[in-house]
Amino acid sequence: MTLEMLDTMGIPYAILPDTDNEARAVLEKMKVKAQELQQPVALVVRKNTFASYDKQTKDDGCSQLTLKREEALEIVLDEIADDDVVVATTGMISREIYECRERNNQGHAQDFLTVGSMGHCSQIAMGIALSNRQKRVYCIDGDGAVIMHMGSLAIVGQYKGGNLIHIVVNNGKHDSVGGQPTVGFDIDIPAVAKACGYQEVVRVDSEDGIRQEMSRLRELGAPVLLEIYVLAGSRPDLGRPTSTPVRNKKGFMNFLQP
């Protein structure tokens, strides 16, 4: 798909070789091409071209965390009723939700996986909540996605429908694209949400905290945000959804029918 997209956009590209000398030659060639054409060029890197690297991370004050994101999502989904709606942000969160459903022999119809639309999850969720007032809608977001479109918090904060619960799973990393740090642990996402009009905001980092607060928040009937602190990282064997986005959309639309 990547190569087809580059062809469609007319962007010259080369696939990076996996040996040093060949890679240097290709880099030099593409540098010259970019200068000659006065336009961007692309280097496509195959999976496993680079050796693994142990990330060097500073102590961000969250070394006491024990809950993994996949574990937290499993707990969250367990607290969501079968007739509730789930809108999940792109990347690892959607992948882990999909695998959780598979593992528990559940269907996927109630889940809208926001594939390739980082930061738009909360606005999609609010649109669904607006047009389906009889259903409770859970937006399961990530710290990087929230920060990318932080203005969305102001819009959700003014929604008075009472059927939207915003959950932010915060691991302080862009896990889906390499684990680069976000400022998720450096800023106070619940405080930002509170300033934007959310009636109730809370942060948890344990199973008991998740279950207690989800039970409480869903009954408030007002804009609410639950931030869950979790460890960074994911399983190396984590799969991807096997159903297509179109199939996901159609199943979800059928689920929303009265």
N, C-alpha and C positions, 0 to 999 in steps of 0.2 A: 504493500500500500504506500509506503514512504516513497519508493522510487517512482511509482505512478503519479503521485502528487507533485513531485519535483518536475517530472516531464510535463505535466499539465500546466504548471506555473512557469515553464521555460527556464528553470534554474539549472545551470550546468552542475554536474556532481561527479564525484569519484568515490569508490568504496575503499576505505582505508585498509591497506594490507596489514598483516599481523607480524611482519618482520620489520626491524628498525630501519634498515637501508631502503627497503621498498617504500616504507611509510614516509621517510624523508623525501624521497623522489616525488611521490604523489603530492605531498604538501607543497613542495616548491612549484610543481606544475600547476596546481590549482591557484597558488598565489599569483603566478604570472598571468593566468587566465583571468582572474578577477581584476587585475590591473589593466589588462588589455581591453576587457569588455566594459570596465567601469561599472560593474554590477556584482551583486552577491553570488557566491558559489557555495556549494555544500559538500561536506565530507560525511559520508554515511559510514557509521561504525557498526559492524556486526556484533551481536551479543558474544561475550567472552573474548573479545579482541584484546582487552586490557586485563592484566592480572588483578586478582582481588587485592583490596587495600583495606587495612584496618584503620578505620576513621579515628583521628585524634580529636577528642572532644573535651572541652573544658567542663568543670563541674558547674552545671547550670542551676544548682539548688534543688534538683529533682532526683538526686541519686537514691532517695529513699523510696521511689516508686517501685511497685511490684506487679502492677496490673498491666498485662499486654493488651494491645488494641483489639486483637481478635477475641480475647476473653471478655473484654468490656462490651464488644458488640454482641456477643452471644447473650450476655446478661440483659442488655437493652432489648434485644429482639424477644427474649423470653417474657419481658414485661409488656410487650405490645400485643394487643388483641388481634384475632384473626381477621376482623373486619376493619381494622385501622389501616392507614396508608403510610408507607415508608418512602421517602425521597432521599436518596443517598448521593453524596458528592462523588466526584470522579476518582479513579485511582484505587489505592489499596482498600479503602473503606468499602467501595462497591464490590470489589473482588472477594473480600472476606465475608461480606453479607451473603453473597451468592453461594460461597462454599458452606457457610453455616446452614443455609436453607437445604442445600444438597445433603449435608451430613445428617440433618434431622428429618430427612424425607419430606420436606415441605415444598410447596410450590413457590413460584416467583411472582405470581400475578399481582400481589399487593405491594411489590417493590418497584419503584422507578429508579433505575440506575443512571445517573447523570453522566453518561460516557462523553469524555472530551469537552466538557463544559465547566471547567474549574471556576468556582466562585459564584455560579448561578443557581446552585442548589436551593438556597433559601427563597429566591424569587419564584422558582418553579413550584416549590412547596406552598408558598403563599397563594399563588394563582389557583392551585388545586384546592386549597382550603377555602378560598373565596367562592368557588363554584360548587363545592361539596360540603355545605355547612353541617350536614348530618354526619359527616365522618371526621374522626380525629386524625390529624396529619402530623407525622413525625418527620422533621428535617434532620438528617444525620450528616453533620458537616465536619470539616477538618479545619485545623488552625490556619494552615496556609491558604485554604480557599476563602475562609472568612476575611483574612487580612487582605487578600487580593481584591475583594469587592466589599470593603467595609461599609460603604454607603448603604448596602442592602439592610444593615441593622436598623438604620433610621426608618426605612420603609416598613419593615416587619414590626418595629416598635410601635407604629401607629395603627396596626391592624387590631381591630377590636372584636374579631369574630369568635375568639375564645377556643378555637379548635386546632391551633397550631402550636406544637412544642418543638423548640429549636434546641438540638443537642450538638455540642461542639466537642469532638474528640481531639484533644490537644497533646501531641507528642513533641512539639517544638522542632519538627523536621518536615521537609518535603520528601516523605518516604518514597513516593511513587516515582520520583525522578532522580534518585541517588542519595537521598538522606541529607541534603544540604539543610543547614539550620534555618528556621524561621525566627521571628521575634515573638513567637507564641508564648514563651515563658518569661519574656521581658516586659510584656504589656499585660494589662488587666482586662481581658476580654469581657468578663461579666460586668465590670464597671462601665466599659464602653456601651454595652447593651443597655445597662440601666439608664445611662445618660440619654440613650436614644428612645426611651419610652417603655422598655420591657418592665413589666410590673414586678416580676420576681426573677432573680438571678442567683445561681449557686454553683459552687465548684466542689467536686468530689474526686476521690482517687481510690475507691474501694467498692467491692460488690455490695456491701451493706448500704453504702452511701448512694449508689446508683438506684438500688431497689427502693429505698426509702424516699428519695427525692422524686423519682418518676411517679410513684404512687401519689405523692402530694401535689406535684406540679400539674399533673394532667387534670386535676379537679378544680383548678383555680379559675379557668375560663377567661384567661387574660394572656397577653404576650409574656412568655417565660423562656428562660435560657438555662440549660444545664451544661456546664463545662466539665468534661471528664479528663483528668490528667492520666496519661498512660505512658508506658515505655515506648521508645522508638524501635523500629525494626519490624520485620515480618518473617514468616516461614520461608525458607529457600524454595520449598516445593509448592508454594501458593499458586493455585491455578487461576485461570481466567474464565469468565462466563462463556458457556458453550452455546447459548442462545444468542441470536443476532439482536441488535438494537431494535430492528423493526418488529421482530417477534415479541420482544420485551414490551414495546409500545402497545401493540395490539392486545396482548394479554392484560396489560395494565388498564387500558381503556375499557375492556370488558369488565374488569373488576370494579370499576367506578360506576358502572351502570346500576341504577336503583333496582 
